[in-house]
Amino acid sequence: MSRSDDMERVDKLLARSFGVANGHLLVAGLDIDDLAATYGTPLFVYDRARVEAQLNTLNQVLPDSFDLFYSIKANPNASILRYLHAAGCGLEIASAGEFHQALAAGCPAERIIFAGPGKTMDELELVVSSGIGEIHAESQTEIERLAEVCDRLERSVHVALRVNPSEEVAGGAMRMGGTSSPFGIDEEALEDALARLLAHERLTFAGIHLFTGTQILDHEILAAQYRRGIEIGRRASKQAARALMTIDFGGGLGVPYFPGEEAINLQGLGQELAALMAEIADDPAFAGTRFVLEPGRFLVGEAGVYVSRITDVKVSRDKKFLIMDGGMHHHLAASGNLGMVIKRNFPAAVATKLDVAERETVDIVGPLCTPLDTVGRSVALPPAEIGDLVAIFQSGAYARAASPLGFLSHRSPPEVWADDGAHTLIRRRGDSADYLLDQPDFS
Ligand SMILES: Cc1ncc(COP(=O)(O)O)c(C=O)c1O
């Protein structure tokens, strides 16, 4: 990666989403140095206005028949859930824990969709008895389990079938369909699965869910995936002899992390969707259908910044290392160890030296005793000192939530909500003593 790549990516982000004053990073107008002094480091800061901007730009291009469900797994912080629910989103969950989080955020059960493999009897009982909006079954077993739960509870539930399409719609960074997959029911087996579902009177067939990849930046690939969903939905509607209530196209909308990546062309996506909706306008399979998107990363990714402090600067042979008080245990994705084939650097900056033009090449590492704990490799940064802050951008999604927080028993990082010059602690720093409390005394 060249120096100019590193600088250009950060400059773009600073111009679009953040600010600079006296060489310091501003998040929602707040000086990062002040936030670090108030809350300590390492910490995550989320800018509400960035979440709002992403939501608004997406809503602007979606046809009226679309309904957004935020995918909690990207970032389950209660303030984010409350904000997105209040802004009109439903919530997509993948566990009983996420169901409780969604309810605690004030989201009514009927605005919750439950997708994801391996749903247990206990989880299904919980959500069915609470009146969940829809369950998206990922296997025949789940259909049978749901039938049993509904019979026992004497309740009915809306069930959509998640389909693993027979051909891959290429282009996502992480493939979740089109090949052998634990996700969804193979398209070839859909007819059988639907017949089983239709045979249970307490299970109401709601529709089709198709989601085959995450971090997709090409709107044409997304549109192609949606077209496949329509095709499969049309067949399912014919078999069920009625219109579909739901077609869920999943999440997958990406954000640019790496050199050469550009934000999705949302206008282009909007045009493709408008064309698709026009094509199916008279199709009885889709009379009154709601089209669901369940984005996670797209809504919250860019809103988050991970901030840690330099505790040591070390030269070893021909390399210079910035040693931070945070690292991969809080941000596995930035270390390149969360499903990445090639380790590439997240955009990073010395957040207290943004006015320094000089550059040197350094590695940014965390405090863990493993070479995996590298969150920046050969990054061009201004010469930094112990005490400076380093910001890793694009850290709102799959960052804290997808990290091995217990590894090496450091305290877990707090989260701060930044809203137009105001800041609130929305998750306290974990105590390393928490790890002791979890363990029974065997002595
Ligand atoms: C079923 C389902 N829906 C939505 C999402 C959110 O995906 P993304 O964050 O790429 O939008 C995921 C992510 O894995 C998922 O598995």
The ligand as an SDF file (V2000), in Angstrom:
LIG
                    3D

 16 16  0  0  0  0  0  0  0  0999 V2000
  -29.1490  -13.1700    8.0850 C   0  0  0  0  0  0  0  0  0  0  0  0
  -28.3140  -11.9550    8.0480 C   0  0  0  0  0  0  0  0  0  0  0  0
  -28.9070  -10.7680    7.8350 N   0  0  0  0  0  0  0  0  0  0  0  0
  -28.1990   -9.6140    7.8040 C   0  0  0  0  0  0  0  0  0  0  0  0
  -26.8160   -9.6090    8.0050 C   0  0  0  0  0  0  0  0  0  0  0  0
  -26.0980   -8.3000    7.9680 C   0  0  0  0  0  0  0  0  0  0  0  0
  -25.1880   -8.2520    6.9670 O   0  0  0  0  0  0  0  0  0  0  0  0
  -24.4180   -6.8860    6.6040 P   0  0  0  0  0  0  0  0  0  0  0  0
  -23.8230   -6.3670    7.8590 O   0  0  0  0  0  0  0  0  0  0  0  0
  -23.4310   -7.3130    5.5990 O   0  0  0  0  0  0  0  0  0  0  0  0
  -25.4410   -5.9520    6.0550 O   0  0  0  0  0  0  0  0  0  0  0  0
  -26.1590  -10.8250    8.2060 C   0  0  0  0  0  0  0  0  0  0  0  0
  -24.6960  -10.8640    8.3930 C   0  0  0  0  0  0  0  0  0  0  0  0
  -24.0520  -11.8480    8.5000 O   0  0  0  0  0  0  0  0  0  0  0  0
  -26.9230  -12.0310    8.2490 C   0  0  0  0  0  0  0  0  0  0  0  0
  -26.3410  -13.2120    8.4620 O   0  0  0  0  0  0  0  0  0  0  0  0
  1  2  1  0
  2  3  1  0
  2 15  2  0
  3  4  2  0
  4  5  1  0
  5  6  1  0
  5 12  2  0
  6  7  1  0
  7  8  1  0
  8  9  2  0
  8 10  1  0
  8 11  1  0
 12 13  1  0
 12 15  1  0
 13 14  2  0
 15 16  1  0
M  END
$$$$
